[in-house]
C-alpha cells in the first residue's frame, strides 16, 4: 500500500485537527505538523500523539496571505525528505477534511502515484487582475490579519504611509524598482493545496534551496504567494523534466458563492450534498470550522463509513 506523508499547517481548533488525523491515519501514514508560532502548541501536543506524528519545533509566525506561509511549508517539505519515506507527500491545513473513505483515498493514490496534484495554469488565465500579484509590492503593517498595503510605485499614498511611519525608508526605496521575476520563471497560479510524489517533492525542495535568495526577494512582496510559488516552480521544472506529471489538486475549495471574497466558503451541513457529488479525484475539501458547524463533519463521517 502507498505511503502517505501529510504536511499540515494549523493554527487553531486542536480537536478539529485531531479529528482530521484520526480519519486519515493508518499504518502507512505519517504526519508532520506546523503550528503557527503565534498559537500555543500545548493544546495540540497534549491530545495529538503517536509514533507517526511529528510537530515541528522550528515554527514560523505565519501571517495571512504572506510569504511566511511558504517558509513554514518549505520546512515541512524538508522534514519529509529527512524522513526518507517514499510515496506521496500531501499538503493540508487543519481545516481540511476527507470527503472520500480511507479505502477510496488509498486506492486513488495507489493508482496515480506517478502524478503530482496541483492546479497550475498561466496566471493570466486564473486571475483577471493578476498584476496585483506580479507587479505590486505587499507590505505588512502589523501581524494582524489583512493589515497590509499593496503599492506599485512611489506615489502620494506611499509617501503618506512613509511619513506616518507605516512603511520604512527601505520599503519606500524598493518602490523605485520594478518587480521582476528572475531565474527564467514564468508566472503560474492556482489553488494553494497540493500533493507531490516523493521524487518531485525532493526536486522542488532542492530547487528552492539552490535559488532561495532570488525566490525570497521576489515572493516576499507577493500577496497570497502560496497560490503562485509552487505552481510556478513545478511548471518550470516540468519543462526540463518530462517525468514530472501534473494533475488537478486533490482538494476541493468553493469560491463560487462569493468570488470576490478573500477566503473560500466555510462548509456547513447545508453543503453535504455538494460534497457527496464531488468527482473521484477530489479526496479532501476545505474549509471547515467546528466552532461554527460540526454536523457537516459528522455527516461526512457517516457517508464515508467513519461514524461509530
N, C-alpha and C positions, 0 to 999 in steps of 0.2 A: 504493500500500500504506500501511496505517496507520502513523503514527509512534508509537513507544513510548518513554516516558521512565521508566526504572526507578530508584526511590528505595530504596537498600539500606542497612539498618543491619547492621553486622557488628562483631565484637569478637575473633574467633579464627579459626583454620584458614584462612590465606591461600590455600592451594592449593585448598581446597574452594570458596572464593569465586570464584577464577579459573575453576574448572571450571563453576560456575553461569553466570558471564558468558559463557564460551565457548559454552555450549549455547544461549543465547537471543540471542546477538549476531547482528545482521545490519545491512544498510545503512540501516535505518530505526530503529535502536535507539540510545538514549543512556543513559548510566549516571551517576548521581550517588550517591556513596558516602560514608557517615558511618562512620568507625572510632571506636569508643569511646575517649575520651581516656585511659583507663587503659591502653590497648593501644599497643604500639609500631607506628606506622604504616608504617615502612620495609619490613618483610617483605611488606606488601600492595603498596605502590607500586613495589617492586623487580620484581614479577612481573606486575602488572596494569597494562597500559599501552594507550593508544590515543587517537586524536583524539576519540573519542566517549565517553571515560571521564574523569570528574572526581571528585576526592576533596575533600571539604570541609576547609578549613583551620580554620574556627571550630568546633572539636569540643567535645562535651559529655561530662562524666563521667556515663555512663548507669548508673543503679542499677536493680536488678531490681525490677519491679513499681512503678516510680516515675514521677513527672511528668517527670523528666529525659529519659525516652524520648520524651515528647511534644515537649519542646523540640528535641531532635535531629530529629524528624520535621518539625516546622514549618520548621526551617532547610532541610531538603531540599525541602520544598514551595516555599519562597521561591526557591531556586536554579532549580527547574523553571520558575517563572514568568519569572525573569530570562533563561532560555534562549530564551524566546519560541517554543517549539515547541508546535504543536497536537497533536492526537491524544489518547492516553491516558497517564495517569500511574499507574504500578503500584508499590505499596509491598511490598517483600520484605525478608527478612533473609538473611544469609549462610548460613543453614542451611535455606533453601528450595531446591526443585529442580523443574524442569518434569516433569510426568507425561504431557504430550502432546507430539507432534512440533512442531517450529517451524512447519511448514505449518498444522497444526491450530490452533495458538495464534494465528497471524496471521489465519486465516480466521474464527475465532470473534470476535476483537476487531474485525475489519473490519465484520462484520455486526451488531455490538452496540455501536457507538461512541456511541450516544445514551444508554447506560446507565452507571450508577455502581455498582460491585460492592462491597457491604459488607453484612455481617449486622447488622441494626439492628431490634431488637424492643423493646417496652416492657420495662424492666429486670426487672419482677416476673415476666415470662414466661421470662426467661433464667436467673435465679438464684433459688433458694428463699430464701437468706439474703442478699438484696441489700442489706439495711441495713448490712452491714459496709462497703459501698462508699459509701453515701449519707449515713450518719449518724455513722460512726466517724471519728476522726482517726488518720491514719497518720503516725507519727514515725520517721524513720530513726535508729538508734542508732550506725551506722557505715556505711562504704561496702561492708562485707561483704554478700554475697548473703543475703537473707532475715533480715538482722539489723535488725528493726524491731518496733515495737509498734503495736497498734491499740486505741485507747481512745475511749470515748464521752464521758465527763464526769469531773469531779473525783471521785476515789474513793480508797480505800486503796491500790490498785495504782498510781495515778498519783502520789499523794503519795510513795509509797515510791520510785518511779523518780526523782522530783524530788530527794529528799534523798540519793539515791545518785549524783546528777549525771548521770543517764541522759537526762533531758529538761530543757529550760531553763525559767526562770521565765516567759518569753514563751509557751512551749508550754503551760505549766500554766494560764496566764490564758486561752488560747484555749479550753480545755475548759469555761470558764464560758459559752461561746456555743454555741448550737445551730447546726450546719452548715446552710446554706441555699443552694440553687442559685438564682441570680438570672437576670436577663435574660429571664424568661418561659419558661425552658427546662424541658422535661420529660425525665426520665431514660430513655435507651435504651441497649441494650447488645448485645454480640456479639463475634465474632472480631476480633482486632486488625488483620487484614490486609485491605487494600482496594485498589481501583483506581478512580480518578476520571477522567472526561474532562477535558480541559484547562480548559474553561469552569467546571466545577464545582470543580475544584481551586482556581482563582482566587477563586471566590466564598467558599469555605470559608476560604482563607487570609486574605482581606480581612476577613471577619467576625471571625476570631481576632485579627487585628491591631487592629481597631477596638475590641474588647472584651477585650483581653488581660488587663488587671488583674483584672477580675471573674472571668474564667475561671481564671486562675492562682491567685487567692486561694482558690478552691474546690477545684480539682482537684489542687493540690499536696499535699493531705492525703488524697487518694483512693488506695486500694490498687488496683493494676492499672488506672490511668486510661486506658490505650490501648484498653481494652475498653468504654469508655463515652464518651470525649471526642468523637471524630469521629462516632460513631454518634448521639450526642445532637445535635450541631450540624447534621449533614446533614438529619436529620428536621425540625429546626426551620426550616431554610432551605426545605425542600421544602413546608412548609405555606404559605409565601409565594410560592413559585416552582414552578409546575406543570411547568416544563421539566426539573426535576431528577427523573430516573427512577432508581429503585433496584432492583437485582437482587442475589441472594446472592453472597457472596465467591467469588473465583476460586481461593482457596487451601483445600485440604483439610487438616484437622487432626483427629487421632483422640484424643478424650478418653474414649472409652467403656470402654476396658480398665481404666482406673484413674481413675474420675470424681472421686475425692477428691484426686487429685494436683494439685500446683500447676503442673506442667508437662505438656504433652501427650506422647504416645508418641513415642519416637525410633524411626523405622522401620529395620528390618533386612531382610536378604534374605528372611526368612520372610514378609515382608509384600508381596512383589511382586504376587501375585495380587489382593490387596485394591486395590492402586494401579492395576492394569490395568483393573479393573472400574468405576473412577470415571466419573461422567457427563461429558458433553461440556463442561459449564461449569466443571469443576474442571481448571484448567490447571497448577496448581502444588500442591505439598504441603510440609508441614513437620511434624516437623523431622527432619533427617539430620545425622549426625556421622561423618565419615570416619575419625576416630580410633577409632571403635567398630565401624563396618561400612561399607566402601566398596563391597562387592559389590552392594548394593542400587542404587547409582548406576550401576554397570556394567550391571546388568540393565535398568534404566530406559532407559539409552542404547541398548541393543540393541533393546528393544521399540519405541523411537521413532525408530530409524534413525540415531542419533548415533554408534554404535560404528564404529570404524575397520575 
